Amino acid sequence: MLRRRHNCLQRYSVFLEKRALKQLEKLGVNVRSRIIEALHILRDEGFSRRLDIVKLRGYKNQYRLRIGDYRVLFELRPERTVVVYAVLPRKVAY
């Protein structure tokens, strides 16, 4: 039996704020590529089980994505839009 893929229903638009882009550019090549790969999964598959995403307490639409020792902090906005506002080491993120 074939399963239908519902990618069109779970697709997000992912944007990085200027600050997050600068933080991402400062990282090493390996970490940067892992983070970009995770953002592509988020864009294509949505809140997939392949990603470690947790809602931040005390905030309405803010989440964190864990990639090794780094945290990608983002906000979920209307019309399936994700805005990344920080890419930080775990020690600094919280």
Secondary structure, 3 states (H helix, E strand, C coil): CCCCCCCCCCCCEEEECHHHHHHHHCCCHHHHHHHHHHHHHHHHHCCCCCCEEEECCCCCCEEEEEECCEEEEEEEECCCEEEEEEEEEHHHHC
